[in-house]
Amino acid sequence: MNPMVVIYFKKGNHFEQTGESFYLSETGGVLPAIGDLLIDPGVTVGQSRTNPKSRIVREVISRYFIPGSDQRTSTQHPPHIILVVKERTGNPDEVDIFSLG
């Protein structure tokens, strides 16, 4: 089974979905843990991928798991993992990491 990972931001007392998601297989089957940093693979058109100011880094601050079935109601759906993140721009000391992607 290949769970869907959905990204949320914490906004005050509620959560806001970013509209971004990926399958766990896209991270080699490794689930990002609290404290892990996710680098947004995209950059604005015309921006350098190695320029830290054009890269977005998201730090995982919490994780939620929604199982794929509910035995009480016989409901079946794909399992979901929700990562709550905070976002920042890249730092100059991360330039070598950004050059990899």
C-alpha positions as CSV (number, residue, x, y, z in Angstrom):
1,M,0.0,0.0,0.0
2,N,1.3,3.5,-0.9
3,P,-0.1,6.1,1.6
4,M,-0.8,9.6,0.5
5,V,1.2,12.3,2.4
6,V,-0.6,15.6,2.7
7,I,1.1,18.9,3.7
8,Y,-0.6,21.4,6.1
9,F,0.4,24.7,7.7
10,K,-0.5,25.5,11.3
11,K,-2.3,28.9,11.2
12,G,-3.2,30.1,14.7
13,N,-5.7,27.6,16.2
14,H,-6.4,25.8,13.0
15,F,-4.7,24.0,10.1
16,E,-4.6,25.0,6.5
17,Q,-4.0,22.6,3.7
18,T,-1.3,23.7,1.2
19,G,-2.8,21.9,-1.7
20,E,0.4,19.8,-1.9
21,S,0.6,16.1,-1.5
22,F,2.8,13.2,-2.5
23,Y,2.9,9.4,-2.2
24,L,5.2,7.9,0.4
25,S,7.0,6.1,-2.5
26,E,8.2,9.5,-3.7
27,T,10.4,9.8,-0.6
28,G,11.8,6.3,-1.1
29,G,9.3,5.0,1.4
30,V,10.8,7.1,4.2
31,L,8.3,9.1,6.2
32,P,9.7,12.5,7.2
33,A,9.9,12.8,11.0
34,I,9.4,15.9,13.2
35,G,12.4,18.2,12.7
36,D,13.0,16.9,9.1
37,L,13.4,19.5,6.4
38,L,11.6,19.2,3.1
39,I,12.9,21.2,0.1
40,D,10.2,22.3,-2.3
41,P,11.5,21.0,-5.7
42,G,10.2,23.9,-7.6
43,V,11.5,27.5,-8.1
44,T,9.9,30.6,-9.7
45,V,10.6,30.7,-13.5
46,G,13.8,32.5,-14.1
47,Q,15.2,31.9,-10.6
48,S,18.4,29.9,-9.9
49,R,17.8,26.6,-8.2
50,T,21.1,27.1,-6.3
51,N,20.1,30.5,-5.0
52,P,19.0,29.9,-1.4
53,K,16.6,32.9,-1.5
54,S,14.7,31.2,-4.4
55,R,14.2,27.9,-2.5
56,I,11.5,27.1,0.1
57,V,12.3,24.8,3.0
58,R,9.6,23.3,5.2
59,E,10.3,21.9,8.6
60,V,8.0,19.2,9.9
61,I,6.5,20.2,13.2
62,S,3.9,17.4,13.7
63,R,2.5,14.3,12.0
64,Y,-0.9,12.8,12.0
65,F,-1.9,9.3,10.7
66,I,-5.3,8.3,9.4
67,P,-5.6,4.6,8.9
68,G,-7.0,3.2,5.7
69,S,-10.0,1.4,7.2
70,D,-12.5,1.7,10.0
71,Q,-13.5,-1.7,11.2
72,R,-16.4,-0.2,13.2
73,T,-18.1,1.0,10.0
74,S,-16.4,-1.2,7.4
75,T,-15.3,2.0,5.6
76,Q,-12.3,1.5,3.3
77,H,-10.2,4.4,2.0
78,P,-6.5,4.9,1.3
79,P,-4.4,5.7,4.4
80,H,-3.3,9.3,4.8
81,I,-0.4,10.8,6.6
82,I,-0.6,14.6,7.4
83,L,2.6,16.5,7.9
84,V,2.2,19.9,9.5
85,V,5.1,22.2,8.5
86,K,6.5,25.7,9.0
87,E,8.0,27.4,6.0
88,R,11.1,29.5,5.4
89,T,13.4,30.5,2.6
90,G,16.7,28.7,2.1
91,N,19.9,29.8,4.0
92,P,23.2,30.5,2.3
93,D,24.8,27.6,4.2
94,E,22.4,25.2,2.4
95,V,23.6,26.1,-1.1
96,D,25.4,22.8,-1.6
97,I,22.2,20.9,-0.7
98,F,20.2,22.9,-3.2
99,S,22.6,22.2,-6.0
100,L,21.6,18.5,-5.7
101,G,18.0,19.1,-6.8
